[in-house]
């Protein structure tokens, strides 16, 4: 009984030991897998964090793709060349074997050993043939280039592997007892359709393998040289790119470095900011021309102004429309706040009017105003992406200087930098009247709460001026504007330019209604009146005509 208990205890101890060993083994395997995976991920992460890799991701992908394509083409050429060479060797060998088998059939049937030996001796004299032999139906050698092997059993080729069969001729590759590589051609010897023996013609594979080996070496060298060439191209391109970026980042003559922006040329200045034609240069060499508005230094110290600027820049960045200049970036670099926006290669309406010194053609003015209306309607009706609530954005500075016409025929509203969403608390000091004095609406001049209809009044002034080539209002002080705008009568545009259609005159004057309740209530309403006007007068002026106009005058 005691021995049974001892044996049972020993069995349990052994079982526990085995389970412990298994658990240790599985834990060790799991740890090894996790360790190898973490090492692989860490190395991969470090690899992709290398500066050279970061700078040249696209170039590396392109060069590797070209290298892979070149390697694939080279491999296909190599395979084709080797396959063609082998096919020629196999065809010649199988043809010679077939002819010899046909010739020796009657001789083998007659046991004409002398003639058989002569036939195989002639075959053995061919280039590359090592030996030839004929066996009877019992696989005993009847004739052989080595007479000592006659009457002995035929020894198959060592490590033979069948590569092809051509017209009943079997082709095997293998080696002789001395390990020399050979190609063995074999064919049944028949007479009257009956198998009476077999013919073997063995050729050296040295010449074939030597040439294919050279082809293989060329292919491998080509792959290696391709890797070296790709690496050299990437290094050269990287050095050139780094050198170019370093050159660009060094402050050029007449340029100011501000983070990734090179401020090249000042193209405008107002009371709050300077506008620069700028280059945006990224680390990987990507470059884009932008317009950068840099806030004047004395305003950068005002926390209230900075909060206002940040909100308004964020608001403007939400607007993405073909007729609105896109705001791309906002921030602070080198203690200077800036707004980066797309650069429109063209002129503003003020510059165009100064160049022409006369009013625009009616169809051209209607087309331009239609485009402005599209941009205004979009901004006025823009909703918050998350809540869906209307943002009720008001531009507050619609003027000829802020309407840009590009050399590609685009019409865009710029300078939403002082725009305001009425849903946000005011951050502007009460005594500051934003916008240009000559383009204020009556309610704006009186300091009343303004909405999108204030932009429509300014739009009416713009239309009035581009048609008449005359300023509607001239003010030098805030007080003069506040007193005059709400009361001053505006003469119908048709009195200044009689060729203007009555319908267009009505549109302009409705935009200029002093009471905003009788004014147009939306930019879409203005557009809805302009469309039938264009149709009724068969106006065909479009962006392509605007391109021609810009090329002609600028």
Buried (B, 14 or more C-beta within 10 A) or exposed (E): EEEEEEEEEEEEEEEEEEEEEEEEEEEEEEEEEEEEEEEEEEEEEEEEEEEEEEBBEEBBEBBEEBBEEBBEEBEEBBEEBBEEBBEEBBBBBBBBBBEBBEBBBBBBBEEBBEBBBEBBEEBBEBEBBBBBBBBBEEEEBBBBBEEEBBEEEBEEBEEBEEBBEBEEBBBBBBBBEEEEBBBBBBBBBBBEEEEBBBBBBBBBBEEBBEBBEEBEEBBEEBBEEBEEBBEEBBEEBBEEBBEEBEEBEEEEEEBBBBBBBBBBEEEBEBEBBBBBBBBBBEEBBEBEEBBBBBBBEEBBEEEEBBEBBBBBBEBBBBBEBEBBBBBBBBEBBEEBBBBBBBBBEBBBBBBBBEEEEEBBBBBBBBBBBBBBBBBBBBBBBBEEEEEEEBBBBBBBBBBBBBBBBBBEBBBBBBBBBBBBBBEBEEBBEEEEBBBBBBBBBBBBBEEEEBBBBBBBBBBBBBBBBBBBBEEBBEBEEBEBBBBBBBEEEBEBBBEBBEEBBEEBBBBBBBBBBBEBEEBBBBBBBBBEBBEEBBEEBEBEBEEEBBBEBBEEEE
